Amino acid sequence: MDDTTEVKTSEGDKKTGKTVRVKNIGLRGVTVADTKISRIDGQNGVLIYRGFRIEELARDSTFEETAYLLHHDELPGREELRKFTELLVEARTMPRFVFDVLKGLPKESHPMDVLQAAVPVLAMADPEPGNETREANMAKAVRLISRIPVIVAGWQRIRQGASPLPSKDALSHAANFLWQLTGKEPDEGIARDLDIALLLHADHSFNASTFACREVTSTGAHMYASVAAGVGALSGKLHGGANTEVVKMLLELKGEKDIPGWIRNRLETGLKIMGLGHAVYKTLDPRAPFLRDMCFALGEKLHQDDWCQLLARIEQSATAELAKRGKETVRPNVDFWSASVYQFMGIPLDLMTAVFAVARVAGWTAHVIEEKFADAQEKPALYRPLSEYVGHYCGKTGCIYEPIEKRGTAKG
């Protein structure tokens, strides 16, 4: 469960230069820059990509088309989409040394650590890493969108003692990822389900990993450095790692007969119920219903809907118990259902956050480009927040330094 903290600030006046202090909220509720890429209405459960509601895109669009939209501020025509898709397919092939580097890593390495290490290697494979024109950055974005899924699938093969598989150019972005991951061409329905899941995860305004990308970009760093920071932020269990935690919760509850009792115990002891609540949404996450329906459809198709039923019981019991405690707005988020969907697709537990990165890199790269080329009046030149020092204070002159031989035993 991810409840928000009320924003508390002292009175500040930009005209007089007084500092506005925000305490212990992790910048929640604080606007730091403008964006044209996506918008969240947390009160009403609305997510918009470049003006289009996520529900409409999930019903009718594709990941490739949505990635184009995020980068170009408009949906593509038939010819624009064809050219963009060709660029994505072409970029799937990369220099051999990239996988040679991965083959030298310990096989027990976590996929997110491998992915974060691989992004700078992809920078070294880029033909023009120092070119900072808009066109060059768009080309970098295409390479990253195409190659991150190749890295994730390739690492799964490498750690199993197998060789990474070549791309199948006729397959869609989602289908090709499943092919390179499993060695089997996926069922069309499952490939489409993954396509929708990637689309739903492609962007989400200034979430933690996207803000990490933009903050690093503001220093003048290249796109690969920014995306590597995004991968690191995404790896945290309170961000991209939350779907993995949902699976762990389900494994813990397998065979549990008293779900309401388990829920009450969690809440009374101050523990989280993973997949419930959101830092922004005060109602149902608009992405969640699509993944819920997908979970039940895949579960029925594969004769494995027990997990879906368990999730539904957790949702019902948790929302009822939370309502009793005055938290009616805490509802399932995108991670609650996506974990089971990925399991049905044959994606290993520790690879799920990396699949999140396969989707979110479309948004990351769009934000990096926006940050690099935004009007100077629309954003800070460099993200540099203030902090309030609450450590030792020894007066105006500071603490007195004593030679080590004169100091007493250190405390603690």
C-alpha positions as CSV (number, residue, x, y, z in Angstrom):
1,M,0.0,0.0,0.0
2,D,1.4,3.4,-1.0
3,D,-0.4,6.2,0.8
4,T,0.6,9.8,0.1
5,T,1.7,12.2,2.7
6,E,0.0,15.6,3.0
7,V,2.1,18.4,1.5
8,K,3.2,20.8,4.2
9,T,5.1,24.0,3.3
10,S,6.0,27.2,5.0
11,E,4.8,30.4,3.4
12,G,7.1,31.4,0.6
13,D,7.1,34.3,-1.8
14,K,8.9,33.8,-5.2
15,K,8.9,37.6,-5.7
16,T,10.9,38.2,-2.5
17,G,13.1,35.2,-3.0
18,K,12.0,33.5,0.2
19,T,12.6,29.8,0.4
20,V,9.6,27.4,0.3
21,R,10.5,24.4,2.5
22,V,8.9,21.1,1.9
23,K,9.5,18.5,4.6
24,N,9.6,14.7,4.4
25,I,7.3,14.2,1.4
26,G,9.8,13.1,-1.3
27,L,8.7,16.1,-3.5
28,R,5.1,14.8,-3.7
29,G,2.8,17.5,-4.7
30,V,5.6,19.8,-5.8
31,T,5.6,20.8,-9.4
32,V,9.2,20.9,-10.7
33,A,8.8,21.4,-14.5
34,D,6.3,21.4,-17.4
35,T,5.7,18.5,-19.7
36,K,3.7,17.8,-22.8
37,I,4.2,14.0,-22.7
38,S,1.7,12.7,-20.2
39,R,-0.8,13.9,-17.6
40,I,-2.3,12.2,-14.5
41,D,-5.5,13.2,-12.9
42,G,-5.2,11.3,-9.6
43,Q,-8.5,12.4,-8.2
44,N,-10.5,11.0,-11.2
45,G,-8.2,8.1,-12.3
46,V,-7.2,9.6,-15.6
47,L,-4.0,9.0,-17.5
48,I,-3.3,10.8,-20.8
49,Y,-0.5,10.4,-23.3
50,R,-0.1,13.5,-25.5
51,G,-3.9,14.2,-25.1
52,F,-5.1,10.6,-25.7
53,R,-6.7,8.7,-22.8
54,I,-4.9,5.5,-21.9
55,E,-8.2,3.5,-22.3
56,E,-8.5,4.5,-25.9
57,L,-4.9,3.7,-26.7
58,A,-5.1,0.3,-25.0
59,R,-8.1,-0.7,-27.0
60,D,-7.0,0.5,-30.4
61,S,-3.3,1.3,-30.5
62,T,0.0,-0.6,-30.4
63,F,3.2,-0.2,-28.5
64,E,5.1,1.0,-31.6
65,E,2.4,3.5,-32.4
66,T,2.3,4.8,-28.8
67,A,6.1,5.1,-28.7
68,Y,5.9,7.2,-31.8
69,L,3.1,9.3,-30.2
70,L,5.2,9.9,-27.0
71,H,8.1,11.2,-29.1
72,H,6.3,13.2,-31.8
73,D,3.3,14.7,-30.1
74,E,0.9,13.2,-32.6
75,L,-0.2,9.8,-33.9
76,P,1.7,8.7,-37.0
77,G,0.2,8.3,-40.4
78,R,0.5,4.9,-42.1
79,E,3.8,5.8,-43.8
80,E,5.3,7.4,-40.6
81,L,4.4,4.3,-38.6
82,R,6.0,2.0,-41.3
83,K,9.3,4.0,-41.2
84,F,9.4,4.2,-37.4
85,T,8.7,0.4,-37.1
86,E,11.5,-0.3,-39.7
87,L,13.9,1.8,-37.6
88,L,13.0,-0.2,-34.5
89,V,13.4,-3.5,-36.2
90,E,16.8,-2.4,-37.7
91,A,18.1,-1.3,-34.3
92,R,17.5,-4.8,-32.8
93,T,20.8,-5.9,-34.2
94,M,23.7,-4.6,-32.3
95,P,27.5,-5.2,-32.0
96,R,28.6,-8.6,-30.8
97,F,30.8,-7.1,-28.0
98,V,27.6,-6.1,-26.1
99,F,26.7,-9.7,-25.4
100,D,30.4,-10.6,-24.9
101,V,30.4,-8.2,-22.0
102,L,27.2,-9.8,-20.5
103,K,28.6,-13.2,-20.9
104,G,31.4,-12.2,-18.5
105,L,29.0,-11.3,-15.7
106,P,28.2,-13.7,-12.8
107,K,25.2,-15.8,-13.9
108,E,23.5,-15.1,-10.5
109,S,23.4,-11.4,-11.2
110,H,20.0,-9.8,-10.9
111,P,18.5,-8.8,-14.3
112,M,18.1,-5.2,-13.2
113,D,21.7,-4.9,-12.2
114,V,22.7,-6.5,-15.5
115,L,20.4,-4.1,-17.4
116,Q,21.8,-1.0,-15.6
117,A,25.3,-2.2,-16.4
118,A,24.4,-2.8,-20.0
119,V,23.0,0.6,-20.8
120,P,26.4,2.3,-20.7
121,V,27.7,-0.5,-22.9
122,L,25.0,0.4,-25.4
123,A,26.4,3.9,-25.3
124,M,29.7,2.6,-26.4
125,A,27.9,0.8,-29.3
126,D,26.3,4.0,-30.4
127,P,27.8,5.5,-33.6
128,E,27.4,9.1,-32.4
129,P,27.4,9.2,-28.6
130,G,28.5,12.8,-28.5
131,N,26.0,14.2,-31.0
132,E,23.4,16.1,-29.1
133,T,21.1,17.3,-31.9
134,R,17.5,16.5,-31.7
135,E,17.8,14.1,-34.6
136,A,20.7,12.3,-33.0
137,N,18.8,12.0,-29.7
138,M,15.8,10.6,-31.5
139,A,18.1,7.9,-33.1
140,K,19.5,7.1,-29.7
141,A,15.9,6.8,-28.4
142,V,15.0,4.3,-31.2
143,R,18.1,2.2,-30.4
144,L,17.3,2.1,-26.6
145,I,13.7,1.2,-27.2
146,S,14.7,-1.6,-29.5
147,R,17.8,-2.9,-27.6
148,I,16.7,-3.0,-24.0
149,P,14.3,-5.9,-24.7
150,V,17.0,-7.6,-26.7
151,I,19.3,-7.2,-23.6
152,V,16.7,-8.5,-21.2
153,A,15.9,-11.5,-23.3
154,G,19.5,-12.1,-24.1
155,W,20.5,-12.1,-20.4
156,Q,17.8,-14.7,-19.7
157,R,19.3,-17.0,-22.3
158,I,22.9,-16.3,-21.2
159,R,22.3,-17.2,-17.6
160,Q,20.6,-20.4,-18.7
161,G,23.8,-21.3,-20.6
162,A,22.2,-20.7,-24.0
163,S,23.1,-18.1,-26.7
164,P,20.9,-15.0,-27.4
165,L,18.6,-15.5,-30.3
166,P,18.5,-13.3,-33.4
167,S,15.5,-11.1,-34.0
168,K,12.7,-12.1,-36.3
169,D,12.0,-9.0,-38.3
170,A,8.4,-10.0,-39.2
171,L,7.4,-10.0,-35.5
172,S,6.1,-7.1,-33.6
173,H,8.1,-5.4,-30.8
174,A,6.2,-7.5,-28.1
175,A,6.2,-10.7,-30.1
176,N,9.9,-10.5,-30.9
177,F,10.7,-10.0,-27.2
178,L,8.8,-13.2,-26.3
179,W,10.5,-15.1,-29.1
180,Q,14.0,-14.0,-28.0
181,L,13.1,-14.7,-24.4
182,T,11.6,-18.2,-24.8
183,G,12.8,-19.5,-28.2
184,K,9.2,-20.0,-29.2
185,E,7.0,-17.8,-31.4
186,P,4.2,-16.6,-29.1
187,D,0.5,-17.1,-29.5
188,E,-0.9,-14.1,-31.3
189,G,-3.3,-13.4,-28.4
190,I,-0.5,-13.5,-25.8
191,A,1.7,-11.3,-28.0
192,R,-1.1,-8.8,-28.2
193,D,-1.6,-8.9,-24.4
194,L,2.1,-8.1,-23.9
195,D,1.8,-5.3,-26.4
196,I,-1.1,-3.8,-24.4
197,A,0.8,-4.2,-21.1
198,L,3.9,-2.5,-22.6
199,L,1.7,0.3,-23.9
200,L,0.1,0.8,-20.4
201,H,3.5,1.0,-18.8
202,A,5.1,3.2,-21.4
203,D,4.9,6.5,-19.5
204,H,3.6,7.9,-16.2
205,S,4.5,11.5,-15.9
206,F,7.2,12.4,-13.4
207,N,7.4,9.1,-11.6
208,A,10.6,8.3,-9.7
209,S,12.5,6.7,-12.5
210,T,11.4,9.3,-15.1
211,F,12.4,12.1,-12.7
212,A,15.8,10.4,-12.3
213,C,16.3,10.5,-16.0
214,R,15.3,14.1,-16.3
215,E,17.5,15.1,-13.3
216,V,20.6,13.5,-14.9
217,T,19.7,15.0,-18.3
218,S,19.6,18.4,-16.7
219,T,23.3,18.1,-15.9
220,G,24.1,17.9,-19.6
221,A,24.7,14.1,-19.6
222,H,23.9,12.0,-22.6
223,M,20.8,9.9,-23.0
224,Y,22.4,6.6,-22.0
225,A,23.6,8.0,-18.7
226,S,20.1,9.3,-18.0
227,V,18.4,6.0,-18.9
228,A,20.9,4.1,-16.7
229,A,19.8,6.3,-13.8
230,G,16.2,5.5,-14.7
231,V,16.9,1.8,-14.6
232,G,18.4,2.1,-11.1
233,A,15.4,4.0,-9.8
234,L,13.0,1.5,-11.3
235,S,14.8,-1.4,-9.6
236,G,13.5,-0.3,-6.1
237,K,10.8,-2.4,-4.6
238,L,8.6,0.7,-4.0
239,H,8.7,1.5,-7.7
240,G,9.3,-1.1,-10.5
241,G,10.0,-3.9,-8.1
242,A,6.5,-3.8,-6.7
243,N,5.1,-6.3,-9.1
244,T,7.7,-8.9,-8.0
245,E,6.6,-8.2,-4.4
246,V,3.0,-9.0,-5.4
247,V,4.1,-12.4,-6.6
248,K,5.9,-13.0,-3.3
249,M,2.7,-12.1,-1.5
250,L,0.7,-14.6,-3.5
251,L,3.2,-17.3,-2.8
252,E,2.9,-16.5,0.9
253,L,-0.9,-16.7,0.7
254,K,-1.1,-19.9,-1.3
255,G,-3.4,-22.1,0.7
256,E,-4.3,-19.4,3.2
257,K,-8.0,-19.8,4.2
258,D,-8.4,-16.6,6.2
259,I,-7.6,-13.8,3.8
260,P,-9.5,-11.2,5.7
261,G,-7.6,-12.1,8.9
262,W,-4.3,-11.9,7.0
263,I,-5.3,-8.5,5.7
264,R,-6.2,-7.2,9.2
265,N,-3.0,-8.5,10.7
266,R,-0.9,-6.8,8.0
267,L,-2.6,-3.4,8.5
268,E,-2.5,-3.6,12.3
269,T,1.2,-4.3,12.3
270,G,1.9,-1.5,9.8
271,L,3.0,-3.7,6.9
272,K,2.2,-3.0,3.3
273,I,-0.2,-4.8,1.0
274,M,1.8,-4.8,-2.2
275,G,-0.1,-3.7,-5.3
276,L,-2.6,-1.6,-3.4
277,G,-2.5,2.2,-3.3
278,H,-0.6,4.7,-5.3
279,A,1.4,7.9,-4.8
280,V,-0.9,9.8,-7.2
281,Y,-4.2,8.0,-7.8
282,K,-6.9,8.6,-5.2
283,T,-9.2,6.1,-7.0
284,L,-8.7,3.1,-9.2
285,D,-5.5,3.2,-11.4
286,P,-7.0,3.4,-15.0
287,R,-4.5,0.8,-16.2
288,A,-5.5,-1.8,-13.6
289,P,-8.8,-2.9,-15.2
290,F,-7.1,-3.9,-18.5
291,L,-4.6,-6.0,-16.6
292,R,-7.3,-7.5,-14.4
293,D,-9.3,-8.6,-17.5
294,M,-6.0,-9.9,-19.1
295,C,-5.2,-11.9,-16.0
296,F,-8.5,-13.7,-16.0
297,A,-8.5,-14.3,-19.7
298,L,-5.0,-15.7,-19.7
299,G,-5.7,-17.7,-16.5
300,E,-8.7,-19.3,-18.1
301,K,-6.9,-20.0,-21.4
302,L,-4.0,-21.7,-19.6
303,H,-6.2,-23.3,-16.9
304,Q,-4.4,-21.5,-14.2
305,D,-6.9,-18.9,-12.9
306,D,-6.3,-19.8,-9.2
307,W,-4.0,-16.8,-8.8
308,C,-6.5,-14.5,-10.4
309,Q,-9.2,-15.7,-8.0
310,L,-6.7,-15.2,-5.1
311,L,-6.0,-11.7,-6.2
312,A,-9.7,-10.9,-6.5
313,R,-10.2,-12.2,-2.9
314,I,-7.3,-10.0,-1.7
315,E,-8.7,-7.0,-3.5
316,Q,-12.2,-7.5,-2.0
317,S,-11.0,-8.1,1.5
318,A,-8.4,-5.3,1.5
319,T,-10.6,-2.6,0.1
320,A,-13.4,-3.5,2.5
321,E,-11.0,-3.4,5.5
322,L,-9.4,-0.2,4.4
323,A,-12.8,1.4,3.9
324,K,-13.5,0.6,7.6
325,R,-10.3,2.5,8.4
326,G,-11.3,5.6,6.4
327,K,-9.1,4.8,3.4
328,E,-11.7,4.2,0.7
329,T,-9.4,5.7,-1.9
330,V,-6.8,2.9,-1.7
331,R,-7.4,0.7,-4.7
332,P,-5.3,-1.8,-6.8
333,N,-2.6,-0.2,-8.9
334,V,-1.0,-1.4,-12.1
335,D,1.4,-3.8,-10.3
336,F,-1.4,-5.7,-8.6
337,W,-2.5,-7.6,-11.7
338,S,0.6,-7.3,-14.0
339,A,2.7,-9.7,-12.0
340,S,0.3,-12.6,-12.7
341,V,-0.1,-11.6,-16.3
342,Y,3.7,-11.8,-16.8
343,Q,3.9,-15.1,-15.0
344,F,1.3,-16.5,-17.4
345,M,3.5,-15.3,-20.3
346,G,6.4,-17.4,-19.0
347,I,8.4,-14.4,-17.7
348,P,10.5,-15.4,-14.6
349,L,9.8,-13.6,-11.3
350,D,13.1,-11.7,-11.2
351,L,12.7,-10.5,-14.8
352,M,9.4,-8.7,-14.2
353,T,10.9,-5.4,-13.3
354,A,13.2,-5.6,-16.3
355,V,10.1,-6.0,-18.5
356,F,8.7,-2.9,-16.9
357,A,11.9,-1.2,-18.2
358,V,11.2,-2.6,-21.7
359,A,8.0,-0.6,-21.7
360,R,9.1,2.5,-19.7
361,V,12.1,3.2,-21.9
362,A,9.7,4.7,-24.4
363,G,8.7,7.3,-21.9
364,W,12.1,7.8,-20.4
365,T,13.7,8.7,-23.8
366,A,10.8,11.0,-24.7
367,H,11.3,12.9,-21.4
368,V,15.1,13.1,-21.9
369,I,14.5,14.7,-25.3
370,E,11.9,17.1,-23.8
371,E,14.3,18.0,-21.0
372,K,17.2,18.6,-23.5
373,F,15.3,20.8,-25.8
374,A,12.7,22.5,-23.7
375,D,12.6,26.3,-23.6
376,A,14.8,27.6,-20.8
377,Q,11.8,29.4,-19.3
378,E,9.9,26.1,-19.0
379,K,12.4,24.2,-16.8
380,P,15.3,24.8,-14.4
381,A,18.7,24.8,-16.0
382,L,19.8,22.2,-13.5
383,Y,17.8,20.4,-10.9
384,R,19.3,21.4,-7.6
385,P,16.9,21.3,-4.6
386,L,17.8,22.6,-1.2
387,S,18.1,20.6,2.0
388,E,17.8,21.6,5.6
389,Y,20.7,20.6,7.8
390,V,19.6,19.0,11.1
391,G,22.9,17.5,12.2
392,H,25.3,18.7,14.9
393,Y,25.5,22.4,15.4
394,C,28.2,24.0,17.5
395,G,27.5,27.7,17.0
396,K,28.7,30.2,14.5
397,T,32.3,29.0,14.6
398,G,31.4,25.4,14.1
399,C,32.6,22.4,16.1
400,I,36.2,22.4,17.4
401,Y,38.5,19.9,15.7
402,E,40.7,18.1,18.2
403,P,43.7,15.8,17.3
404,I,42.8,12.1,17.4
405,E,45.1,11.5,20.5
406,K,43.0,14.0,22.5
407,R,39.6,12.6,21.5
408,G,37.6,10.3,23.8
409,T,36.1,7.0,22.6
410,A,33.6,7.5,19.8
411,K,30.0,7.0,20.8
412,G,28.1,4.1,19.2
